[in-house]
Amino acid sequence: MTDQNLFFNILTFEWPEEPVTLYFSDTDNGMCQELYFTLFPNEVEKLFPNIVRNSTNKLYTTFGYAADGFKPLEINLKTDNPDFAKRYFNNQINYYFRKVADKIVRTGFVNENQIWLKSSSGSKSLYDVYEKFSLKVQIALVSNYPEIVLSYDGQSKICKQSAAALITTISPKHFNRVLHNKSFYKWEKCQENEFIDPENCFPVINKELEAALGIPIEAPTRENRYPIYLRYIQGFYSKYLKKEQFGRFIKLNDEGFLAVNPSRIDTTSEESNQLLFGNSQPDTTPKYALKNLKPFKKSPYPNIHLFFIVHSDDINHTFTIKDHFENGLASFEGMRSFVGLHFHTEEGFSIVFKDKNNPIPEIEKELIKRSFDPEIRYIAIYITPYGKFEKDKPKREIYYQLKELLLKRRITSQAIDPKKMVEQGLNWKYSLPNIAVAMLAKLDGIPWRLNTPIKNELVVGVGAFRHVDIGVQYIGSAFSFTNNGRFNRFEYFLRDEIDILAGSIGDAVKNYATVNASPDRLIIHFYKTMSENEMEPIIQQLSDLGLDIPVFIITINKTESQDIVAFDSSWNGLMPDSGTFIGIGRDKYLLFNNTRYNSGPVAKADGFPFPIKLKIQCSNPELTKDTKTVNELIDQVYQFSRMYWKSVRQQNLPVTIKYPEMVAQIAPHFIGNDIPPYGKDNLWFL
């Protein structure tokens, strides 16, 4: 690991030199802020002697100005309740940007402030583009001062036409949030408020409204976002925060963005980059290693038949694809050479459909006619007429309906977009290795394995995906793995079925113990911080199994926006080395997963992912203080990010979170929101 000069997107500021006088009441006057009991100032009992600090009590504050019925209290913010101090400073920021800078401010879930600035470029006749910046206050997490996390949250579009004007051609069911007089409202709430006029409500463009307006969907960029992100936050800092006016509200320290203290920086072990390929040979880079070393384990099925499902307009593509699979394309030497996949295509077995808009009945009718030999493992190649960015929802649904139809017949499948293949031409050679790896994994081969000693422990991953169309968050779980990355099985259910989640994890432990000894520890990779209520039934399940083992819960979050990131000023690309992790307080860490090894070159195609944020909890809290244990757990998260078999490229999220998220994206589209039993113990979703 080379020397790095790391700094955060964090600005520190001074505590007020004198106590501040703020005003409180136990009665809401309709123009103040509500305080939950955890936000009460330390000495609020001086004003309200009978107040009880529990969930039944609330207080109200105007913060800095007197009002009828509100009592003054002098507060030293440095020594008072830090949660109240955060609320105070967030309020100061909000007031400055709304009243002094005259900007649009959206307040977040924990009262962080998101500033919307109209962009001077990118706007079109239909919409204006806004750049979004978040300012989130935290108290002395990575320094000795109160801190502001300044993040760039990307762009949003707001319609130039009002909701009232749009309704004549666009259904209001596509409206979610609207902008009215520099404040955001839910469209449904606007209808209940007589003071909000639809003529002055301008919808924020979401995916549904984007499709309804015919705005082209933009493919995600592969550009290095670190320099872009830094340029935006530096510009915002210089223009709005490094000003005397802002200093009257919050006095920032002069050094700018905070350098990372070297004592907070560590790295994963050198061995954690290692993967095992054919004959257990080690390497770090799948896209090169597979070509030379072959997969760790070939598909166990001796009889593999491949057949196509294709629209009549696209039949010629099947011959091209079959030829590339068998004989290769440029540097890709074919399925047999790359992943050891031998398959047969039986003449007349493929399915050609004619109805492009409703093909499922036609395909199902043809499947019924086919005789599927139980001695043969089948894989269907679906030549999809519609790409992944298709706007029309019914057309997007065809992919999911076909997946389910095939799974019910114990058939896995691989979708290929022929338009993409034609557009890329010779460059489609870069997609073929990804397709090959996914197909091998779907046919129960093992492209590569973690190069780690086998330990008697079980790793379970729980991920989530919010289904936009129906507004329900689904969970794909429990995905269980051995510590070397071998996938066992998963279950799938709804977010509110926490008892089923506990039972599923209990079943995973029981199934593991049937084949192996009872695990020494259970490690759960969770998509959010697990509450005591969520943890309790899992502990009970283990108790019922007679297991007294530590349970580690590692919360794993993306840091795409509104969060802490770090930059390496010693490298032009600014992205810290892969395997770097930084302690950011309270058992939380930033972990960088990428392909920058020892400051070597990074291919644009590999991407420049932001770090993931980890929080480590344990049923025995003392174990989170053991440095060796924590390093092992972070190493494991890092290693599991290398087990993604939908691509030969490095990912930043571990498969323990990524795989459940992928299932949760697809399964709600299935009839009955459930997955056919065959789909519970293989990787059909890749």
TORFI-612641 format. One record per residue (C-alpha): residue in one letter; x, y, z. Coordinates in steps of 0.001 Angstrom, whole numbers, plus 500000, padded with zeros to 6 digits. Example, Ala and Ser with C-alpha at 12.3 -4.5 7.8 and 13.67 -1.06 7.14 Angstrom:
<atoms>
torpa/xx/yy/zz
A/512300/495500/507800
S/513670/498940/507140
</atoms>
This chain:
<atoms>
torpa/xx/yy/zz
M/500000/500000/500000
T/501496/503312/498898
D/501418/506498/500960
Q/498184/508375/500511
N/497144/511898/501468
L/493528/511436/502412
F/490961/514077/503292
F/487213/514006/504009
N/484347/516029/502557
I/484042/517454/506081
L/484388/521028/507347
T/484948/521682/511041
F/483663/524719/512917
E/483973/526408/516301
W/481542/526162/519166
P/479812/529479/519979
E/482008/531432/522378
E/479066/532295/524646
P/475956/530370/525717
V/472961/530969/523438
T/469469/531906/524640
L/466716/529836/523029
Y/462958/529682/523583
F/460766/526689/524489
S/457162/525788/525135
D/455177/522641/525845
T/452485/523892/523447
D/452725/524067/519664
N/451986/527511/518193
G/452058/526200/514610
M/455237/528108/513716
C/457906/526309/515731
Q/459899/523087/515672
E/458868/519964/517537
L/461452/518267/519786
Y/461248/514559/520563
F/462365/513681/524113
T/465837/512556/522943
L/466405/516144/521762
F/465531/517865/525042
P/468266/520217/526339
N/469949/519024/529518
E/468404/521639/531808
V/464922/521882/530311
E/463437/520848/533686
K/464239/524376/534900
L/461456/525577/532603
F/459139/522589/532898
P/459693/520873/536276
N/457075/518186/535610
I/458384/517165/532175
V/459096/513439/531763
R/461716/512318/529282
N/459819/509607/527429
S/458006/509133/524149
T/454758/510619/525449
N/456280/514079/525857
K/457289/516679/523317
L/458573/520220/523488
Y/458541/523027/520948
T/461168/525648/520163
T/461450/528768/518037
F/465221/528447/518547
G/466473/532033/518483
Y/463466/534348/518778
A/460940/535066/521516
A/457260/534232/521030
D/454137/534342/523171
G/454126/531534/525693
F/457750/530517/525001
K/460267/530590/527850
P/463975/531487/527477
L/466737/529048/528407
E/470482/529794/528295
I/472357/526839/526778
N/476058/526049/526467
L/475943/523999/523262
K/479416/522529/523778
T/478394/520744/526975
D/474693/520216/526290
N/472830/517326/524625
P/474790/516756/521355
D/471597/515720/519532
F/470039/519050/520430
A/473218/520858/519366
K/473017/519143/515951
R/469409/520266/515574
Y/470382/523828/516483
F/473226/524001/513967
N/471086/522416/511240
N/468481/525081/511949
Q/471133/527796/511602
I/472158/526392/508207
N/468538/526170/507097
Y/467842/529789/508070
Y/470957/531066/506326
F/470185/529413/503004
R/466449/530120/503037
K/466415/533674/504372
V/469864/535104/503700
A/471021/533295/500543
D/467409/532992/499285
K/467800/529409/498026
I/465535/526388/497757
V/466091/524136/500783
R/464705/520655/501316
T/464904/519286/504873
G/465789/515610/505239
F/464754/512857/507634
V/467263/513847/510343
N/466932/517565/509616
E/469936/517751/507314
N/469599/520470/504696
Q/469678/519863/500965
I/470246/522997/498887
W/468898/523072/495313
L/470724/525407/492938
K/469399/526017/489434
S/472083/525010/486939
S/473187/527357/484212
S/473538/524382/481847
G/471580/521254/481017
S/468109/522780/481134
K/465704/521995/478286
S/462401/523394/477061
L/460535/520919/479316
Y/462531/521294/482517
D/465172/523104/484545
V/468144/521240/486003
Y/469105/521695/489658
E/472360/520737/491383
K/471802/519374/494907
F/474115/519756/497907
S/473578/518355/501405
L/474956/519777/504639
K/474711/517384/507575
V/475962/518288/511061
Q/477703/515753/513299
I/479447/516300/516593
A/483181/515483/516852
L/483028/512109/515092
V/486376/512452/513260
S/487801/515583/514913
N/487582/517533/518159
Y/485041/519971/516710
P/481463/519990/515491
E/481509/519048/511790
I/479576/519637/508580
V/479527/516832/506017
L/479199/518588/502652
S/478057/516271/499883
Y/477087/516642/496250
D/473871/514730/495585
G/473745/514987/491803
Q/471058/516572/489649
S/467279/516689/489596
K/464906/518052/486985
I/461879/520229/487681
C/459163/520797/485086
K/458884/524276/483664
Q/455147/523739/483231
S/452944/523811/486309
A/451022/520780/487530
A/447809/522479/486440
A/449114/522856/482869
L/450583/519333/482708
I/447378/517634/483872
T/445737/518318/480522
T/448142/515840/478856
I/449832/513924/481728
S/448066/511926/484445
P/448724/513368/487923
K/449350/509806/489126
H/452892/510410/487796
F/453415/513372/490152
N/455224/512744/493418
R/456877/515884/494811
V/456202/519389/493560
L/457981/522695/494143
H/455766/525511/495409
N/457250/528875/496434
K/460685/527345/497179
S/459212/524556/499308
F/458604/520915/498410
Y/455299/519135/498984
K/453823/515761/498212
W/451319/516236/495396
E/448589/514462/497392
K/449078/516914/500268
C/448759/519859/497905
Q/445193/518881/497175
E/444373/519092/500898
N/445930/522552/501340
E/443719/525403/500172
F/446684/527807/500174
I/448604/525807/497547
D/447588/526618/494003
P/448343/523927/491335
E/449111/526801/488961
N/452243/527417/491070
C/453205/523790/491681
F/456043/522489/489496
P/456573/518690/489564
V/459974/517218/490312
I/460606/514748/487492
N/460755/511123/488651
K/461135/508017/486480
E/457407/507701/485803
L/456998/511334/484826
E/460189/511151/482761
A/458675/508298/480733
A/455303/510054/480403
L/457018/513220/479107
G/459148/511221/476663
I/462444/512366/478182
P/465242/509963/477115
I/466718/507846/479912
E/470388/508590/480402
A/472700/505593/480809
P/474901/505874/483904
T/478318/507361/483228
R/481563/505451/483727
E/483550/508659/484210
N/485611/509046/487373
R/483197/510830/489717
Y/485771/511707/492384
P/487204/514813/490613
I/483703/515880/489508
Y/482312/515486/493034
L/485236/517370/494591
R/484969/520189/492076
Y/481297/520658/492939
I/481739/520711/496725
Q/484811/522960/496516
G/482818/525400/494381
F/479897/525338/496817
Y/482239/525842/499791
S/483920/528827/498166
K/480718/530486/496980
Y/478441/530008/499982
L/480279/528811/503111
K/483622/530600/503017
K/481816/533899/503432
E/481543/536397/506257
Q/477736/536175/506143
F/477749/532411/506761
G/480323/532901/509533
R/477786/534932/511499
F/475743/531746/511831
I/478471/529080/511896
K/482170/529951/512193
L/484093/527483/510021
N/487722/526705/510770
D/490207/527997/508200
E/491846/524747/507028
G/488989/523752/504697
F/488279/520090/504123
L/489504/517944/507004
A/492607/515776/506561
V/492160/512156/507671
N/494202/511436/510772
P/496634/508604/509851
S/495637/506754/513029
R/492173/506244/511506
I/493494/504598/508325
D/494073/500880/507865
T/494064/498425/504978
T/492717/494972/504304
S/495258/492155/504154
E/497218/491497/500959
E/495630/488031/500819
S/492122/489507/500635
N/492719/490463/496981
Q/493473/486840/496124
L/490964/484563/494367
L/491322/480914/493435
F/490785/479701/489877
G/491318/476354/488135
N/493418/473832/490107
S/493236/476287/493043
Q/495657/478668/491326
P/495593/482196/492831
D/495134/485480/490985
T/493483/488862/491569
T/491823/489809/488271
P/489067/487518/486923
K/488935/488960/483415
Y/492559/487895/482811
A/492802/484920/485166
L/489846/483036/483675
K/491456/483143/480264
N/494703/481647/481560
L/493757/479635/484639
K/490150/478587/483827
P/487287/478548/486373
F/487624/477090/489860
K/484948/474495/489080
K/483224/473694/485808
S/479489/473070/485590
P/478780/469631/487104
Y/476220/468776/484401
P/477477/466500/481597
N/474474/467209/479339
I/473749/470899/478786
H/471319/471993/476090
L/471005/475612/475022
F/467925/476884/473201
F/466803/480318/472057
I/463592/482233/472677
V/463451/484891/469986
H/461083/487153/468082
S/460740/486340/464410
D/462417/489642/463463
D/465558/488687/465388
I/466182/485111/464229
N/469418/486043/462455
H/470869/487204/465781
T/470648/483650/467150
F/473154/482419/464565
T/475555/485258/465418
I/475277/484614/469151
K/475673/480859/468773
D/478770/481425/466643
H/480298/483800/469240
F/479509/481323/472018
E/481143/478454/470132
N/483965/480123/468218
G/484504/483384/470059
L/484766/487014/469031
A/488191/488679/468796
S/489901/488279/472210
F/487006/486215/473591
E/487761/482649/472522
G/484362/481094/473170
M/482464/479542/476084
R/484402/476288/475949
S/487778/477980/476165
F/486858/480729/478647
V/484738/478910/481252
G/484797/475285/480105
L/481116/475366/479138
H/480151/472655/476612
F/476605/472839/475287
H/474451/471380/472527
T/471731/473189/470582
E/469062/470808/469320
E/467639/471630/465909
G/464000/472735/466011
F/463946/473081/469817
S/464245/476881/469999
I/461091/478996/470235
V/460226/481743/467764
F/457361/484054/468757
K/455505/486611/466662
D/453619/488783/469151
K/456272/491206/470370
N/453962/493034/472821
N/452419/489975/474503
P/454658/486977/473821
I/454144/485000/477055
P/451007/483016/476015
E/452700/482101/472731
I/455942/481062/474446
E/454098/479081/477124
K/452164/477202/474456
E/455418/476255/472736
L/457069/475199/476014
I/454191/472810/476688
K/454856/471174/473323
R/458535/470563/474155
S/459683/467334/475750
F/462257/468204/478451
D/464566/465314/479286
P/465270/465116/483066
E/468819/463926/482258
I/469526/467211/480474
R/470176/470636/482023
Y/468567/473341/479894
I/469444/477020/479614
A/467317/479432/477573
I/468859/482389/475761
Y/466182/485078/475533
I/466818/487547/472712
T/464880/490435/474211
P/463222/492949/471857
Y/463331/495551/474643
G/466420/496900/476397
K/466855/497533/480133
F/466055/501240/479697
E/462697/500581/477991
K/460206/503221/479186
D/457000/501266/478564
K/456235/499329/481748
P/454258/496452/480108
K/457198/495849/477778
R/459622/495786/480723
E/457380/493263/482481
I/457828/490682/479701
Y/461368/489926/480889
Y/460167/489140/484428
Q/457187/487092/483250
L/459449/484963/481098
K/461956/484464/483942
E/459145/483154/486144
L/457674/480976/483411
L/461026/479253/482885
L/461820/478885/486590
K/458542/477018/487074
R/459926/474495/484581
R/463306/474390/486347
I/464986/476226/483467
T/467499/479014/484016
S/467900/481742/481406
Q/470171/484461/480069
A/468801/487602/478390
I/470695/489280/475564
D/469844/492649/474033
P/470440/492351/470258
K/470394/496132/469760
K/473287/496479/472175
M/475140/493679/470391
V/474717/495346/466993
E/475618/498820/468288
Q/478800/497555/469961
G/479921/495446/467011
L/483429/494132/467714
N/483308/495727/471175
W/480663/493169/472179
K/483715/491027/472970
Y/483801/492882/476322
S/480254/491755/477189
L/480835/488098/476318
P/483088/487299/479339
N/480389/488676/481655
I/477729/486561/479956
A/479981/483509/480146
V/480621/483901/483893
A/476916/484431/484634
M/475918/481392/482575
L/478517/479192/484291
A/477234/480293/487717
K/473621/479673/486667
L/474650/476166/485670
D/476139/475611/489156
G/479769/476056/488170
I/482119/478151/490322
P/483959/480815/488299
W/486323/481573/491212
R/486483/481178/494969
L/487892/483224/497823
N/491461/482337/498751
T/490761/482148/502457
P/491096/479347/505017
I/487818/477572/505636
K/486379/478590/508992
N/483453/477169/510875
E/481211/480193/510488
L/478119/481139/508551
V/477610/484410/506653
V/474065/485558/505909
G/473213/488529/503712
V/470029/490595/503820
G/469424/493245/501171
A/466486/495381/500097
F/465080/497154/497090
R/462206/499635/497005
H/459736/498614/494335
V/458841/502003/492823
D/455669/500899/491063
I/453941/499738/494245
G/455973/501594/496865
V/456827/498535/498945
Q/460279/497641/500144
Y/461080/493965/499614
I/463863/491950/501159
G/465694/489052/499532
S/466944/486833/502342
A/468395/484859/503879
F/471260/484446/501427
S/473645/482150/503221
F/477300/481554/502400
T/480234/479736/503895
N/483172/481998/504694
N/484949/481059/501425
G/482064/482511/499421
R/480197/479288/498572
F/476499/480079/498115
N/474080/477839/499979
R/470469/478950/499574
F/468118/481884/500078
E/464571/482760/501083
Y/462566/485798/500052
F/459878/487779/501846
L/458470/491211/502656
R/460062/493891/504753
D/457604/493650/507648
E/458018/489901/508072
I/460785/490186/510659
D/459831/486935/512390
I/460131/485114/509085
L/463529/486741/508591
A/464622/485384/511976
G/463214/481947/511134
S/464969/481964/507783
I/468303/482798/509401
G/467643/480095/511978
D/466981/477600/509184
A/470218/478627/507474
V/472141/477946/510690
K/470359/474616/511205
N/471029/473498/507619
Y/474669/474501/507966
A/475008/472583/511247
T/473479/469471/509645
V/476329/469283/507125
N/479073/470832/509264
A/479556/471309/512970
S/477561/474069/514635
P/479138/477389/513560
D/481462/479215/515926
R/479874/482512/514998
L/477116/483947/512826
I/477847/486993/510665
I/474929/488929/509206
H/475488/491505/506476
F/472448/493785/506703
Y/471297/496606/504444
K/470477/498896/507396
T/471215/499198/511093
M/469485/496327/512866
S/467331/497365/515810
E/467033/495430/519062
N/463528/494356/518012
E/464949/492869/514808
M/467893/491266/516551
E/465929/489689/519417
P/464059/486985/517416
I/467324/485965/515718
I/469043/485506/519096
Q/465982/483533/520232
Q/466209/481279/517177
L/469825/480468/517995
S/468893/479841/521618
D/466161/477448/520484
L/468814/475582/518489
G/470968/475341/521603
L/473650/477641/520193
D/475375/480200/522372
I/477483/481912/519710
P/478309/485550/519004
V/476187/487212/516319
F/477899/489998/514379
I/475707/492381/512403
I/477522/494446/509796
T/475401/497192/508301
I/476548/497871/504735
N/475443/501051/502972
K/476366/502742/499721
T/477704/506298/500111
E/476353/507650/496842
S/475222/510903/498445
Q/474535/512691/501729
D/477371/510901/503434
I/481070/510892/504225
V/483554/510148/501449
A/487317/510604/501270
F/489770/511648/498555
D/493455/510936/497936
S/495195/514157/496910
S/498379/512223/496019
W/496698/510700/492940
N/495143/512616/490051
G/492091/510373/490062
L/491557/511147/493790
M/490140/507657/494526
P/491864/505979/497507
D/493535/502594/497033
S/491347/499515/497083
G/491271/497915/500516
T/491733/501210/502373
F/489362/501564/505298
I/488893/504525/507629
G/487355/504644/511088
I/484666/507338/511180
G/483521/506919/514792
R/481048/504779/516758
D/482055/501432/515224
K/481637/502852/511712
Y/484079/502563/508822
L/484494/503633/505201
L/485748/500813/502976
F/487069/501404/499457
N/486423/498579/496977
N/487834/499292/493532
T/490605/498269/491140
R/493248/500792/492197
Y/495926/498516/493618
N/499096/500164/494975
S/498389/503303/492952
G/498427/501380/489691
P/496309/502356/486658
V/492510/501998/486720
A/490636/501070/483554
K/487671/503335/482839
A/485512/500259/482241
D/486190/499072/485802
G/484573/502188/487204
F/485447/504456/490111
P/483040/503433/492884
F/482557/505452/496023
P/483270/503697/499320
I/480740/501675/501246
K/479976/502494/504870
L/480092/499744/507488
K/478721/499675/511008
I/479669/496717/513184
Q/477384/495520/515989
C/477584/492346/518063
S/475410/490418/520508
N/478502/490705/522731
P/479406/494421/522319
E/482884/493950/523778
L/483921/491986/520682
T/483552/495112/518501
K/486449/496633/520457
D/488837/493848/519433
T/490951/495192/516565
K/491833/491747/515179
T/488155/490717/515025
V/487087/493992/513402
N/489847/493733/510781
E/488794/490147/509993
L/485173/491214/509523
I/486099/494144/507256
D/488421/491838/505281
Q/485508/489473/504794
V/483195/492216/503490
Y/485953/493246/501096
Q/486447/489661/499897
F/482735/489091/499331
S/482691/492061/496970
R/484905/489908/494730
M/482349/487102/494487
Y/480014/488878/492059
W/479438/486516/489145
K/477452/488752/486831
S/480626/490436/485683
V/484382/489909/485577
R/484789/493444/486958
Q/485318/494401/490581
Q/482209/495537/492481
N/482026/497769/495551
L/479080/496029/497257
P/479574/492502/498640
V/477349/489812/497137
T/475830/489287/500570
I/473992/492590/499983
K/474048/492759/496175
Y/472464/489354/495491
P/469478/489879/497831
E/468981/493331/496310
M/468947/491827/492807
V/466336/489240/493838
A/464238/491920/495522
Q/464253/493920/492271
I/462872/490999/490274
A/460639/488929/492575
P/457856/491527/493110
H/457085/491191/489409
F/456329/487468/489833
I/452757/486277/490298
G/451995/486079/494015
N/455273/487900/494789
D/456980/484572/495323
I/459792/482609/493717
P/459315/479062/492381
P/461054/476526/494687
Y/463672/475735/492019
G/464852/479358/492238
K/465793/479176/495942
D/469120/477372/495606
N/470662/478633/492362
L/471796/481946/490907
W/469164/482345/488165
F/468918/486125/488790
L/472455/486971/487587
</atoms>
